[in-house]
C-alpha cells in the first residue's frame, strides 16, 4: 500500500507581495507526538511552486523511517528565505491539525 499526504497551500496576496520569488516553500510532515524532525519533506522555490505538494515514502528524510511507518502526523508549510532546516527569523510557518497517514489525507493550509 502506498500512503501519501497531499497538502494544498494557499499563499495570500499580501504574503506573496512580501516575499522574494527566490524564497523557499518547504512542506513537510512530522510526528504528531515526539521529535520535531521532518519525516518527509519537499522544498521548492516560490517561483516554481504550483500550490500542491504530495508527500510519499519517496520524500522520506531517512530510508529507515518512511512516511508509511507513521500513523499520526502534522503537516507544516514554511516560507523561508534561507531554505534552512531550522526555522529562522522572518520565516512564516503554518501547521495543520493531526492527520492520519493511513487515510491518505488531503489538507488545505493558508499562509497569510
C-alpha positions in Angstrom: 0.0 0.0 0.0 1.3 3.4 -0.9 0.5 6.2 1.6 0.6 9.9 0.8 -0.2 13.2 2.4 -1.5 15.8 0.0 -1.1 19.4 1.1 -2.8 22.3 -0.8 -1.0 25.6 0.1 -2.7 28.9 -0.4 -0.5 32.0 -0.1 -2.3 35.2 0.4 -1.6 38.1 -1.9 0.0 40.1 0.9 2.3 37.2 1.8 3.3 36.8 -1.9 4.0 40.5 -2.2 6.2 40.5 0.9 8.4 37.6 -0.2 11.1 37.1 -2.8 10.4 34.7 -5.7 13.7 33.1 -4.6 12.4 32.2 -1.1 11.7 28.6 -0.4 8.4 26.9 0.3 9.1 24.0 2.5 6.3 21.5 3.0 6.8 18.6 5.4 5.2 16.2 7.8 6.4 15.5 11.3 5.2 13.1 14.0 2.2 14.4 15.9 4.0 13.3 19.2 7.7 13.2 19.9 10.6 14.6 17.9 10.0 17.6 15.7 12.2 16.3 12.9 10.6 16.1 9.4 9.6 12.6 8.3 9.1 13.6 4.7 9.8 16.9 3.0 9.8 18.8 -0.3 11.5 22.1 -0.8 10.5 24.3 -3.8 11.5 27.8 -4.8 8.5 30.2 -4.5 8.7 31.0 -8.2 8.4 27.2 -9.1 5.7 26.4 -6.5 2.4 25.0 -8.0 0.3 25.2 -4.8 0.1 21.5 -4.1 2.7 19.1 -2.6 2.1 15.3 -2.3 4.5 13.7 0.2 5.1 9.9 0.0 7.8 7.5 1.1 9.9 8.8 -1.8 10.2 12.1 0.2 11.2 10.5 3.5 14.2 12.1 5.0 15.6 8.8 6.2 15.0 5.5 4.4 14.7 3.6 7.7 11.9 6.0 8.8 9.4 6.1 5.9 6.2 8.1 6.0 4.2 4.9 5.8 5.7 3.8 9.1 3.8 6.6 10.9 0.2 6.9 12.0 -0.5 10.4 13.3 1.4 13.4 11.7 1.2 17.1 11.4 1.7 18.8 8.0 3.8 22.0 8.1 4.3 24.7 5.4 7.1 27.2 6.0 8.2 30.1 3.8 11.9 30.7 4.3 14.4 33.0 2.6 17.3 30.7 3.7 15.8 27.3 3.0 17.4 26.1 6.2 16.1 23.0 8.0 15.8 25.0 11.2 13.3 27.8 11.5 15.0 31.2 11.0 14.0 34.7 12.0 11.5 36.0 9.4 10.2 32.6 8.4 6.5 32.1 8.3 5.1 28.8 9.3 1.6 27.2 9.4 0.9 23.8 11.0 -2.1 21.5 10.3 -4.3 19.6 12.7 -3.3 16.0 13.4 -3.6 13.8 10.2 -3.9 10.1 10.0 -1.4 8.9 7.3 -3.4 5.7 6.5 -6.3 7.8 5.4 -4.1 9.4 2.6 -5.3 12.8 3.9 -5.7 16.0 1.9 -5.2 19.2 3.9 -5.5 22.8 3.0 -3.1 25.3 4.7 -3.3 29.0 4.2 -0.3 31.3 4.8 -1.3 34.9 5.4 
